[in-house]
Protein backbone atom coordinates (compact mmCIF):
# COMPACT_ATOMS: atom_id res chain seq x y z
CA UNK A 1 0.00 0.00 0.00
CA UNK A 2 2.85 2.39 0.79
CA UNK A 3 4.12 2.02 -2.76
CA UNK A 4 0.68 2.86 -4.19
CA UNK A 5 0.44 5.92 -1.94
CA UNK A 6 3.82 7.21 -3.11
CA UNK A 7 2.88 6.57 -6.71
CA UNK A 8 -0.41 8.45 -6.33
CA UNK A 9 1.33 11.31 -4.47
CA UNK A 10 3.87 11.70 -7.26
CA UNK A 11 1.10 11.66 -9.85
CA UNK A 12 -0.89 14.36 -7.99
CA UNK A 13 2.13 16.57 -7.45
CA UNK A 14 3.19 16.23 -11.10
CA UNK A 15 -0.30 17.22 -12.28
CA UNK A 16 -0.36 20.20 -9.86
CA UNK A 17 3.05 21.33 -11.09
CA UNK A 18 1.89 21.16 -14.72
CA UNK A 19 -1.25 23.20 -13.90
CA UNK A 20 0.78 25.89 -12.13
CA UNK A 21 3.13 26.11 -15.11
CA UNK A 22 0.15 26.52 -17.48
CA UNK A 23 -1.30 29.24 -15.22
CA UNK A 24 2.05 31.06 -15.06
CA UNK A 25 2.31 30.98 -18.85
CA UNK A 26 -1.30 32.21 -19.31
CA UNK A 27 -0.75 35.01 -16.72
CA UNK A 28 2.27 36.19 -18.70
CA UNK A 29 0.23 36.06 -21.91
CA UNK A 30 -2.52 38.17 -20.30
CA UNK A 31 0.06 40.76 -19.28
CA UNK A 32 1.19 41.09 -22.88
CA UNK A 33 -2.40 41.49 -24.09
CA UNK A 34 -3.05 44.19 -21.44
CA UNK A 35 -0.02 46.23 -22.47
CA UNK A 36 -0.73 45.90 -26.17
CA UNK A 37 -2.51 48.88 -27.68
CA UNK A 38 -3.42 47.11 -30.90
CA UNK A 39 -6.88 45.56 -31.46
CA UNK A 40 -8.17 46.13 -27.93
CA UNK A 41 -11.43 44.21 -28.49
CA UNK A 42 -9.53 41.08 -29.60
CA UNK A 43 -7.15 41.42 -26.65
CA UNK A 44 -10.10 41.69 -24.28
CA UNK A 45 -11.65 38.45 -25.57
CA UNK A 46 -8.35 36.60 -25.36
CA UNK A 47 -7.81 37.80 -21.76
CA UNK A 48 -11.33 36.55 -20.86
CA UNK A 49 -10.53 33.11 -22.28
CA UNK A 50 -7.25 32.96 -20.42
CA UNK A 51 -8.92 34.04 -17.15
CA UNK A 52 -11.53 31.31 -17.57
CA UNK A 53 -8.84 28.68 -18.20
CA UNK A 54 -6.85 29.87 -15.17
CA UNK A 55 -9.99 29.76 -13.00
CA UNK A 56 -10.74 26.18 -14.10
CA UNK A 57 -7.17 25.17 -13.37
CA UNK A 58 -7.30 26.85 -9.94
CA UNK A 59 -10.41 24.80 -9.15
CA UNK A 60 -8.56 21.68 -10.30
CA UNK A 61 -5.64 22.63 -8.07
CA UNK A 62 -7.97 22.85 -5.08
CA UNK A 63 -9.37 19.38 -5.89
CA UNK A 64 -5.87 17.94 -6.22
CA UNK A 65 -4.75 19.61 -2.99
CA UNK A 66 -7.75 18.12 -1.17
CA UNK A 67 -7.03 14.73 -2.75
CA UNK A 68 -3.43 14.95 -1.59
CA UNK A 69 -4.62 15.57 1.98
CA UNK A 70 -7.01 12.59 1.78
CA UNK A 71 -4.15 10.49 0.51
CA UNK A 72 -2.00 11.45 3.46
CA UNK A 73 -4.86 10.56 5.84
CA UNK A 74 -5.30 7.14 4.20
CA UNK A 75 -8.80 7.94 2.92
CA UNK A 76 -7.90 6.87 -0.64
CA UNK A 77 -6.54 3.44 0.27
CA UNK A 78 -9.71 1.58 -0.79
CA UNK A 79 -9.79 3.46 -4.10
CA UNK A 80 -6.12 2.79 -4.73
CA UNK A 81 -6.57 -0.88 -3.85
CA UNK A 82 -9.51 -1.17 -6.26
CA UNK A 83 -7.57 0.66 -8.96
CA UNK A 84 -4.58 -1.63 -8.42
CA UNK A 85 -6.83 -4.69 -8.68
CA UNK A 86 -8.35 -3.37 -11.92
CA UNK A 87 -4.89 -2.71 -13.35
CA UNK A 88 -3.75 -6.23 -12.43
CA UNK A 89 -6.89 -7.72 -13.98
CA UNK A 90 -6.36 -5.70 -17.14
CA UNK A 91 -2.72 -6.81 -17.33
CA UNK A 92 -3.77 -10.43 -16.77
CA UNK A 93 -6.45 -10.14 -19.46
CA UNK A 94 -3.95 -8.75 -21.95
CA UNK A 95 -1.41 -11.44 -21.05
CA UNK A 96 -4.07 -14.14 -21.43
CA UNK A 97 -5.07 -12.73 -24.81
CA UNK A 98 -1.43 -12.65 -25.84
CA UNK A 99 -0.90 -16.25 -24.72
CA UNK A 100 -4.09 -17.32 -26.50
CA UNK A 101 -2.98 -15.58 -29.68
CA UNK A 102 0.45 -17.22 -29.47
CA UNK A 103 -1.19 -20.61 -28.90
CA UNK A 104 -3.49 -20.10 -31.89
CA UNK A 105 -0.58 -19.04 -34.07
CA UNK A 106 1.44 -22.07 -32.90
CA UNK A 107 -1.53 -24.38 -33.57
CA UNK A 108 -2.06 -22.82 -36.98
CA UNK A 109 1.62 -23.32 -37.83
CA UNK A 110 1.42 -26.90 -36.56
CA UNK A 111 -1.63 -27.61 -38.72
CA UNK A 112 0.02 -25.97 -41.72
CA UNK A 113 3.10 -28.11 -41.15
CA UNK A 114 0.98 -31.26 -40.80
CA UNK A 115 -0.91 -30.39 -43.99
CA UNK A 116 2.37 -29.70 -45.76
CA UNK A 117 3.82 -33.02 -44.55
CA UNK A 118 0.62 -34.85 -45.52
CA UNK A 119 0.72 -33.23 -48.97
CA UNK A 120 4.40 -34.13 -49.34
CA UNK A 121 3.80 -37.73 -48.23
CA UNK A 122 0.76 -38.01 -50.52
CA UNK A 123 2.81 -36.77 -53.46
CA UNK A 124 5.58 -39.21 -52.60
CA UNK A 125 3.04 -42.02 -52.41
CA UNK A 126 1.56 -40.99 -55.77
CA UNK A 127 5.04 -40.80 -57.30
CA UNK A 128 5.87 -44.27 -55.96
CA UNK A 129 2.57 -45.62 -57.26
CA UNK A 130 3.15 -43.99 -60.65
CA UNK A 131 6.64 -45.49 -60.81
CA UNK A 132 5.23 -48.93 -59.93
CA UNK A 133 2.43 -48.51 -62.45
CA UNK A 134 4.83 -47.39 -65.18
CA UNK A 135 7.12 -50.28 -64.28
CA UNK A 136 4.20 -52.72 -64.47
CA UNK A 137 3.06 -51.19 -67.77
CA UNK A 138 6.56 -51.43 -69.23
CA UNK A 139 6.93 -55.00 -67.97
CA UNK A 140 3.49 -55.90 -69.32
CA UNK A 141 4.22 -54.34 -72.68
CA UNK A 142 7.58 -56.15 -72.94
CA UNK A 143 5.90 -59.42 -71.92
CA UNK A 144 3.18 -58.80 -74.52
CA UNK A 145 5.80 -58.16 -77.22
CA UNK A 146 7.81 -61.26 -76.26
CA UNK A 147 4.66 -63.36 -76.18
CA UNK A 148 3.46 -62.08 -79.55
CA UNK A 149 6.89 -62.81 -81.03
CA UNK A 150 6.72 -66.36 -79.68
CA UNK A 151 3.31 -67.26 -81.20
CA UNK A 152 3.87 -70.51 -83.16
CA UNK A 153 3.69 -70.38 -86.96
CA UNK A 154 0.81 -72.86 -87.16
CA UNK A 155 -1.22 -70.62 -84.85
CA UNK A 156 -0.42 -67.50 -86.90
CA UNK A 157 -1.63 -69.27 -90.06
CA UNK A 158 -4.91 -70.27 -88.41
CA UNK A 159 -5.43 -66.75 -86.99
CA UNK A 160 -5.04 -65.33 -90.51
CA UNK A 161 -8.14 -67.27 -91.58
CA UNK A 162 -10.15 -66.90 -88.33
CA UNK A 163 -12.87 -64.26 -87.76
CA UNK A 164 -11.92 -61.69 -85.11
CA UNK A 165 -14.49 -63.05 -82.63
CA UNK A 166 -12.36 -66.21 -82.43
CA UNK A 167 -8.74 -66.77 -81.57
CA UNK A 168 -6.16 -68.33 -79.29
CA UNK A 169 -4.96 -67.61 -75.75
CA UNK A 170 -1.19 -67.91 -75.93
CA UNK A 171 0.65 -67.52 -72.62
CA UNK A 172 -2.29 -65.46 -71.24
CA UNK A 173 -2.28 -63.12 -74.25
CA UNK A 174 -5.47 -63.01 -76.36
CA UNK A 175 -4.71 -63.33 -80.07
CA UNK A 176 -7.78 -62.63 -82.21
CA UNK A 177 -8.46 -63.71 -85.77
CA UNK A 178 -7.69 -61.36 -88.63
CA UNK A 179 -10.89 -61.77 -90.68
CA UNK A 180 -14.17 -59.87 -90.06
CA UNK A 181 -16.25 -61.07 -87.11
CA UNK A 182 -19.10 -63.51 -87.63
CA UNK A 183 -22.33 -61.72 -86.75
CA UNK A 184 -24.53 -63.46 -84.18
CA UNK A 185 -21.73 -65.69 -82.93
CA UNK A 186 -20.13 -65.61 -79.44
CA UNK A 187 -16.52 -64.74 -78.75
CA UNK A 188 -14.63 -68.03 -78.65
CA UNK A 189 -11.02 -68.28 -77.49
CA UNK A 190 -9.03 -71.53 -77.57
CA UNK A 191 -6.39 -72.31 -74.99
CA UNK A 192 -4.17 -75.36 -74.95
CA UNK A 193 -2.35 -75.95 -71.62
CA UNK A 194 1.20 -77.25 -71.78
CA UNK A 195 1.47 -81.00 -72.05
CA UNK A 196 -1.31 -83.42 -72.93
CA UNK A 197 -3.98 -82.99 -75.57
CA UNK A 198 -6.54 -80.99 -73.59
CA UNK A 199 -8.13 -77.99 -75.26
CA UNK A 200 -9.95 -75.32 -73.21
CA UNK A 201 -12.58 -73.25 -75.00
CA UNK A 202 -13.68 -69.93 -73.47
CA UNK A 203 -16.97 -68.61 -74.78
CA UNK A 204 -18.60 -65.23 -74.11
CA UNK A 205 -22.06 -64.06 -75.04
CA UNK A 206 -23.87 -60.90 -73.93
CA UNK A 207 -25.31 -62.81 -70.95
CA UNK A 208 -23.04 -65.79 -70.24
CA UNK A 209 -19.45 -66.88 -69.87
CA UNK A 210 -18.86 -70.60 -70.48
CA UNK A 211 -15.80 -72.82 -70.35
CA UNK A 212 -15.56 -76.09 -72.26
CA UNK A 213 -12.91 -78.78 -72.20
CA UNK A 214 -12.08 -81.07 -75.05
CA UNK A 215 -9.66 -83.99 -74.85
CA UNK A 216 -8.18 -85.17 -78.11
CA UNK A 217 -10.86 -85.69 -80.72
CA UNK A 218 -13.58 -86.16 -78.13
CA UNK A 219 -16.64 -83.98 -77.76
CA UNK A 220 -16.33 -80.72 -75.88
CA UNK A 221 -17.71 -80.77 -72.33
CA UNK A 222 -19.13 -77.80 -70.41
CA UNK A 223 -17.21 -77.35 -67.15
CA UNK A 224 -18.24 -73.83 -66.13
CA UNK A 225 -21.12 -71.46 -66.82
CA UNK A 226 -21.46 -67.98 -65.30
CA UNK A 227 -24.00 -65.22 -65.84
CA UNK A 228 -22.43 -61.94 -66.94
CA UNK A 229 -23.34 -58.40 -65.97
CA UNK A 230 -22.79 -56.31 -69.05
CA UNK A 231 -21.46 -52.84 -68.24
CA UNK A 232 -23.22 -49.85 -69.74
CA UNK A 233 -21.42 -48.53 -72.75
CA UNK A 234 -19.58 -51.85 -73.33
CA UNK A 235 -20.04 -52.49 -77.05
CA UNK A 236 -17.24 -55.05 -77.39
CA UNK A 237 -19.60 -58.01 -77.52
CA UNK A 238 -22.36 -56.20 -79.40
CA UNK A 239 -19.89 -55.64 -82.23
CA UNK A 240 -19.60 -59.40 -82.63
CA UNK A 241 -23.09 -60.62 -81.74
N, C-alpha and C positions, 0 to 999 in steps of 0.2 A: 504493500500500500504506500509506503514511503516513497518508493520510486515513482508511482503514479502521481503522487502529490507534487513531487519536484517537477515532473514532466508538465503537469497542468500549470504550475506556477510559472515555469519558463515560457509556456505558450501564451499565458495571460500577459505577462510582462513584455513579451515581444510584440504582441498586438497593441498594447498601450503605447509602447515606444513608437511604433509605426504611426499610430493615430496622432500623437503629439508632433511628430515630424511633419505630417500632412497639414496639421493646423498651423504650425510655424511657417510652412511654405505659403499657405493661403493667406495668413496675416500679412506676410511680406508683399504678396501680390496685391492685397487690398490697399496697402500703403502706396504702392505705385499708381494704382487707379485714382486714389484720392489726390495725389499731387499732380496728376496729369490734367492739363487744361484742354485737352482735345476730346471732342465727342463726349461731353459730360453725361448725356442721357445713357449712352452705351456703358460708360464707366459705372454709373449708378446701378444699372441692372446686373453687371458682373459682380459688383460688391455685394449686392443682395444675395446672389447665388452663393458666393463664397461664405457669407455670414450664415446662411442656412446650412451649408455643408459643415462649417465649424461647429454650429450648434448641435447638429446630429452627432458629430464625433464626440463632443463634450458629454452628451447623454450616454454615448457608448462607453466613454471613459468612466463615468460614474458606475455604470453596470459592471464593468470589468473590475473596478476598485472594490465594489461590494462583493463580487464573486471571489476576489482574492482574499477578502476577509473571511468569507464562508469557508474557503479552502483551508485557511490557517486554523479555523475552529473545528475542522473535521466534518462540516455539514455537507460536503460534496463527496464523501467517501462512497456512499451507496451509488451515486451517479457514476463516479469513476469506475467502480467495480462493474456496474452494468455495461458501461462503455467498453471496458477491457474485455468482458465476456463476449460482447458483440464483435469486437475486433478479432478475438481468437476464433470465434465461430466463422467469421468471414474468411480468415486465413485458412482455416481447416477446409471450408467449402471450396476455396480456390485450389488448395492442394489436392483435394479429392478429385476435383474436375480435371486437374492436370494429370493425376495418376490414371484416371479413367481414360483420358485422351491418349496417354502413352500406351496404356494396355490395348486400346482399340487399334492404335497404329501398329503395335507389335503383332496383334492378332491378324490384322489385315495383311501385314508383310508375310506372316507365317502362312496364311491361306494362299497368298500370291505365289509364295515359294512352293507350296504343296501342289498348286495348280500347274506351275511351271515344270516341276519334277514329273507330275503325272503326264503332262503333255509330252515331255521329253521321253519318258519311258514308253508312252503309247506310240510315239514316232519310231522309237527303236524297235518296238515289237512289230510295228507295221513293216519297217525295213527288213527285219529278220524274216517275217512271213513272206514278203515280196521276194527276198533272195531265195527262200526255200521253194516258193512257187515257181520262180524263174528256173531254178535248178531242176525241179520236177518236170517243168515244161520242156527244158532242153534235153533232159534225160529221156522223156517220153518221145520227143521228136526223133532223137537219135535211135531209140529202140524201134520206133515206127519205120525209120529209113532202113535200118539193118534188117528188120523183119520183111519189109517189102522186097528188099534185094535178095532175100533168101527164099522167096516163094518158088517152089519147084516149077520146072518148065511145063510138065504135064498139066499142072493146075492153071498156069497162065493161059495155055491153049484152050482149056475148057472155059475159063472166065471170058475169053474173047468171044465165045459163042453163047454165053449165058445172058439172059435178061438181067437188068440191074436190080430186080427184086429177088435175085438168087445169088449165091456166092459161097465162098469158103471162109471159115475161121482158121487162120494160120497163126499159131503162136499168139492167140488172143487178139489178133488184128483182123478186122472184118474186111474182106476183099470182095467187092461186088462185081457182078457181071458187067460187060461193056455194051450190051445191046439194050434197046429200049425195054422198059418194064412191061410185064404182061398185065394188062388191066384185069381187075377182079380176082387176082391171085394174091395169096399171102406172101410175106417176106420169108424166104426159106434160106437158112444158112447151114452149110454142112461142115462138120468138125470131126476130124479123125484123130483120136488120141494116139500117142506113141505106142507102138507094139500092138499086136493082135489085129483083128480085122473088124473091129467095132466101128460103126459110123453113127455119130450123133447128129440128129437133124433138129435145128431150132426153127420154130415156126411162129410168126406173129401175125395176128389179124387185128382189126380195130378193137376187138373185145377180148381176145384171148392170147395167151402165150403158151405154146405147147412144146414139149421135148419128146422126140422119138429116138429109139435106139434100133439099129439094124446090124445084125451080125452076119457077115459074109453075104451070101445071096438070099438070106432069109427075108421074111416080111418085116417091115418096120413095126415097132411096138411102142405104144404110147406109155411113157413113164412119168410124165408130169403135165399138168394142165392148170393154168392160173388165169383168173380173170384180170383184165387190165383196166386201169383208170386212165383214159386218154386225157391228156392235158389240153386245155383250151389253147387254140392257136397252133397245135402240133399237126402239121399237114404232111409229115413224113410218110405215114401209112396211107393217107388219103390219095397221095400221088401215085401209089401202086395199086390200090384196091379199086 
